[in-house]
């Protein structure tokens, strides 16, 4: 039996969080839709299966379900919330509408400190996170109550004669006290996983896979300088060496020193074949007069395709294209209700034409972002790159509000460089999810050297976040903000006012465009 966990996704907003918690324990897991057949599951050969929660009721029409044969697959099962109710129904129990729904924190009493609650005491109370309207009024035949709350008489159950368990609460969220221990008890104590899935193991496996697949053929990679493409490129280079050619396109909207940094890290430090294409004039020409942010993105995307395809033809004999697809992209392409409700499809790089004569290599498609960073460190990438904040594909073009010109980009580039330099000097960079400067298309009256000025405004943005879906503005120490503002106004010609954005997401977005 393989040392991995299968997660069947019934639509919970926390499904990815379950996967992240398990992977933090160095155990590999994958998320799949719930319609996987027992035969497919046996072939995939998991050490254990987790059924996620979901927004449905087991009594709703056309809800994702499972057949009773799921209980006979022969590997340990853990149902979470809706997943527990589904197991209960399959086992002959009755799910009822709760007289009092539970949303948020609840007090859980451990009734039986069995294997799932190993390390707990019978009668012990902990705070857990609930989110349900249905529950089981009593355990199914052959099952026993392991925990309860005031509103849920069966808040956790376990089969008497086999390793099938259910919890009505969410052990994966940080609001559940000791939830990590409950998951560890299932993954290690019940499913018997060993926890050997490390960054070194990932690198070794992917290098072997890429080497076997590529053989003696040529590979090309569109290198952006961001974390994903950088890690993918270095990993593939370790596998195939000089048969990989990386193409870096300078589109004229990069941050200060970006091009030189890419040349230094990939060309000089790693000794990779690197083709640098300076297409800044072409990009700026196609952005001339454009103020709509969506139009900016479209024009930059189309121009990148043209430039990259031309560079690829210049390399010649290329069979494979490296893409930095991550696991969240893969998950978004899979629906819990089947292919008709697929959210989106990730089939190529940045809109590259589907008739391009390349086969994709996606060495990071099984990894979350934090795992990619760990693999990057394992590969020897500098921390400055591995820990880098997210940066938009269109670059500074969507941080220059209004028309993008060379002059405006120059002002923003200098202001942004000072901002990030001061954040690093204050040792705040790693506390922030994303920080950047924005150029506003307005002018402000000021006074410099007893003379009136009428110059540009720079807005600073910094947010904290876990995944970018929601974000709070970062509360800088006032002296740090003052120092940043003072330097930008004194050192960047054309700026006489600096403002700080204190909007959260929602209602605002992280980027301005």
C-alpha angles and dihedrals in degrees: 000000000000121000095243143096127233117214117199108205117220093176105277119158086225099054095103088048090058089054092048092050092052093046090050084065089057093251119130118233139168133206117227135171116266095246093079108130124237088247092054090047093052090049091049085053105206124187088222142356129225121197109207128219122258145183095256134094117229086236097055120107118260095005122157108264143156138232124249088252087076087075089055099052089104102233128101115278131203121186119198119203104309087018090058092049090050092052089047092053093046089051092055100264127132123244113206136190107261116245086215119027119221120221120162129001122003135172112249122201116206107225100178121020094210127149095299090052096036109157093029126105124237107255092023115141125215135172115251136179116247130189112167146109098193129055144166113266091200135002119271118257110288094023132101133210113255100175141001143188131206091267100030115057088186105041091151133011140178135198113251097221105029143030101271117128140169136194124193092204131064112257091178097069122084091235090071110085112228091000088136090060092052091053090046090052090054097042098043109017099039106022092036098225118169103210099233099138101113133157088257091053091049092051093047093049096046094045089053092047094048093046092051093047099045098044108169097338129115124255132200130198131191101224115202100172091245125123099260099049091040095054092043091050096049092046093051091044089056088055102044107014117197092005085081118081118190120205118205116190117204102208096179093247097087127124120261112290094004097126093047090048092054092048091049098046101039105024101037107023099038096027093227125163101257127183112195114198117195104207097150094120092052093049094048090047091055091046093052112128094001116132103158109098095216091051089051091055093047094050093046091048094050092046091050090053092052093048096044094048090051090050091048091054088053092057094054132196094045117157103167134051121201116223126185095221112163130207095257087060090054093047091051088057091059122073125206088219098048136265096312091072099042109151098213141330125239103200105142145010117281094326097314109173113269091228093064107126096238136110114220124244112195108177094169099048092109095052138088119222095262090050090051089055091052091050089049090055090048089054092052100252112158116263090236088067100034094051095041121140117247113277124196120247093235088054121205090347090088091045092056100076112214122007117004113230133167090246094052092046090052092053093047093044092057094044092048092050092053091047094053092042091056092045090055092045089054089049091237100117096095092048090060126075094204135355128180145142126248128208113220120209091228134090129227132206114241143157124239122171092349089304128114116246131194106193147138132302124226121198120202121213128190127163140179118221143149100218108357093254091104127014143181125210113257116249104226121197104258094237091057093051090047092051092049092049093047093051095047094050093045098041106033113072112223099030123103102158136047125190132185123225112228097179122125128213111274116057091026125038123236094245119051093224 
